[in-house]
Amino acid sequence: MNKILRLLAVFMSVAFITTGGADAGKKLTIQGSDTLLEMVTAEAAAYMSQNKGAIIQVTGGGSGVGIAAIINGSTDIADASRPMKKKERKRIEKNGAKVFEVAIALDGVSLYMHPDNPVSDLSTAQLKDIYTGKINNWKEVGGNDAKIIRYSRENSSGTYAFFKKHVLKKQNYAADCQNMPGTASVVNAVSKDKNAIGYGGLSYAEGVKVVKVNGILPSPETVSDGSYPVSRSLYQYTIGKPKGLAKKFIDFELSKDGQKLAIKAGYVPLPEPVRLNSLASL
């Protein structure tokens, strides 16, 4: 059973309680980042178990999908694994509304390989060349004489956009790169092919080998101090400052208990000064 199914199994009994409590009958919808799905699902289930009657629905689809949903008014909160783009902000602000952004956790974009692949360390330059199609055989980076099978996320994914900007330096992905609908799909494909490579959130790395980038493995310590080269913040967005159940839920995510839940789900908590700044911004 994969991680998201285990989380759902743990929290299913509290997911749809609808009687009693100050939040009875109140509903919150959250949509977006596949990377954040596991964490926010766990946070929502814990919040609902403590606040009987609140209903929080969490779905994925990708950062771009979540941001599009708050723009068109079909969700209350957008989860995003990349910052909102200028053109997205302009679509919101042209009607006088304001974008509210808050960081809720950190992540290291991890490079997945099959456990039998002998390669254990790649530079950011090598990653760029692999994913743009300049390097096509594992022997070029110290591995076996075999074709590299590239897996990526689809272009609505914030992780896809982040990786393209920070690793590929805005160059295009190789034409034969296989775009997958979710991080779990990337992990599943890589786990079955010893010549495959993929990338995604640190919390999803089960059944695959995570390799070093520039000699550094992603970990809570290396992501938090920024020494891991592909570290990033994870965000939530609302139109204007969050109010009501949205504010209460984000407050919970940023509480010490909420950040402990993030750790249990495999994410990196915010450094304390950043956490306090995020809380103060609400």
N, C-alpha and C positions, 0 to 999 in steps of 0.2 A: 504494500500500500504506500503510495507516495505521500509526501509531506502534507500537501494541502488536504488530502483525504483524511489523514490522521487528525489534523486540526479540526476539520468539520465533524469527525466522529466524536471528538472530545467535547465540542461546543454545541452539537446539534440539539441537545436537550434544552438549551436556554435560548436558542436562536429566535423563536417566535412566541415568546411569552407576551401576552397582550393585555393583562389585567393588573390593576393596582399600580401605585407609585406615581410620583410627580410627572413623569414622562409618559403616562398611560395614553395610548392612542397616537402619540407623536411618531412621525416617520421621517427617516433621513436616508437619502440615496447617495451612494458614493460609487464612482466609476472611473476607470482609467488603467493606470500602470499595472501590467502583469507582474513586474518585480515586487510591487508593494502589496499584491493581493493576499499573500499569506499573512503578513503582519497585520494588515487592516482587518482581515477576517477575524483573526485572533482578538484584536483589540475590540472589535464590535461585539463579539460574543461575550467577552468579559464585561463590557459596559452593560449589555442587556441583562446579564445575570445579576448585576448589582442595581439595575434600575428597571424594575419590572414594568412592562408595558411599552417601553421604548422599542421601536422597530428600526433596525439599521440594515439596509440591503447593500451589499458590497459586490460589485462585479468588475471584471477586468476588461480586456479588449485593447489595451495599449494606452500610453499617455496621450497620444494625439486624439484618440476616441474620447477619452475623459474630458480633455480640454474643449473639444468640439461640443460635448454634451453640456458643459456649463455655459458655453457661448449661446447655445440654442435653448437653454433653460430646462433641459430634460434631466439634469442631476443637480444635487446641492453642493457636492464637493468633488473636485477632480483630483485623482492621484496621479502624480507625474514623477518619472525617474530622470527628467531633464527640466531645465528652466523653461518657462513659457517663452515662445518666440515673439519677436516684436510684432509681426503681422497678426498674431493671435491676440496680443494685448490691444492692438489698434482696433480690432473688430469689437472688443468689449468697450473700449474707452470712447469710441466715436459717438456713442449715445449717452455720454456723460457718466457712465458707470466706472467704478474703479476695481482693479484687480487686487485681491489680497493673496499673498504668498507666504507660506510658513514651512520651514524645514521641520520634518518630524523624525528623521533617522538618517544614518549614513550607510553607504554600501560600497563594496569593491566589485567592479565589473570583473568577473573571474573568467579565466580561459580554461575551458574544459577539453580534456583528451581522454581517450580510452586508457584504462590502467596499464595495458600492455605496450603502449607507445613509449619508447625509451627517452623521448625528449622531455626534459623537465624544466627548462628555462628558455624563455624567448625575450628578446629585446623588443621595445616598442617599434623600432625600425623594421625588425623581422615580421612583426605582426602586421604592420602596414603593408609590407610587400606580399605577405601571404594573402591578405584579404583584398588587395587590389589586383592580384593575379600575376605579380612579378615573380614570386616564388611559388612553384607548383609541385615540388617533390620534397618529401621529408628529408632526403639526404642532404639537401641544401642548408639545413639547419641542424645537422648532426644526427638525423634519424635514419630510418630504413629507406631503402630505394623503393618508394611507393608514392603514388599520386596523393596529394593532399585533398581531402574531401571537406569543403568549407560549408559550415552551417551558420546562419545569421537569424536575426529576427526580421519580421516584416516591417515595412517602412512607416507604419503607424506607431511603432514602438519607440518609446523614449530612449531605451537602451540602444536601439539601432542608430538613432540620431546622435546620441552621446558618443558612441563608439566611432561613428563616421567623423565627427568633429574632432575628437581628442586623440584618436589613434590613426585614422586614415587621413587626417588633416584635410578633410572635406573632399578628398578624392572619391571616386565612385567604387563601389564594391565590384569584385570580379563578376563577369557575366554568369559564371557557373555556380555562384554562391547560392545555396538553397535557403530561401527565406521561410522560417517556421512561424506558426501562429502564436506560439507561446514559449516561454523559457523551458517549461517541462518537456515540450516537444524537442527542443534542442538537446537537452540532457539525454532524453531517451534515444535519439538518433546517434549521438556520440557514444553512448554506452554500448551500442551494438556494432560499432565500426572502428577497428583499431587504427584506421588511417584518417579518422575524422577529427575536426577541431570545431569548437563552438564557443560561445560566450554568453554570459548572463549574470544574474545576481548571485552573490555569495551564498545566500540561503538555499538555493536550489541544487547545490553541488552534491548530489548523492548518486553513487554508482559510477562516478567518473573521477578522473584525476584532475586536480587543479594544479596548474603549473605556475612557476615563478614568472614575473615580468620584471625585466632589468634586475634579476637576482633577488626579488622580494616576493614573498607569498602574501596574498590577501589574508588579513586577520583583523580582529577587532582593534588590535594595537596599531598595525600598520595603516589601516584605513583611518582610524581616529587621528593619528599624528600626520597623516598625509604623505607618508613615505612610500606607500603603495602607489604606483604611477597612474592607476586607473580608478582612483577613489572619487566618490561623488556624494552629493546630498540628495535626499529623496523628499519630495514636496507634496503639499496639498494646496489647492487653489479654491477660492470662492469669489463670487461677485460681491464686492464690498466686504467689510469685516463680518466674520461669522456671527450669527445670533442664535438664540434659542438652543435647540438640540445640537446643531452644528458646532456652536461654541463649546458647549458642555463636552461633546465628544472629543474635540481637538484638545481641550484642556486635559482630558483624561489621557489621551495619547502622550501628552507632554509631561504628565505627572511622573513621579519616580516609579510608581507601580506600572504605569503604561510603558515606560522605557524598559522596565524589567521584562515585561511581556515581549517587547521587541527583541530583546536578547534571546529569550527562550525560543522565539520563532526563527532565529538565525541571523538577525540583523545587528547592526552596530549602533549603539545608542549615541545620542548627541552629546558632545562634551558639555559639561555643566554650564559654562558661560553661554554657550549657544542655546541650550535648553531654556535657560532663564530669559534670554533675549526673545526667544520664540514665544514664551508664555507672556512676557510683557507686551508683546506686539498685539495680542488679542484684545 
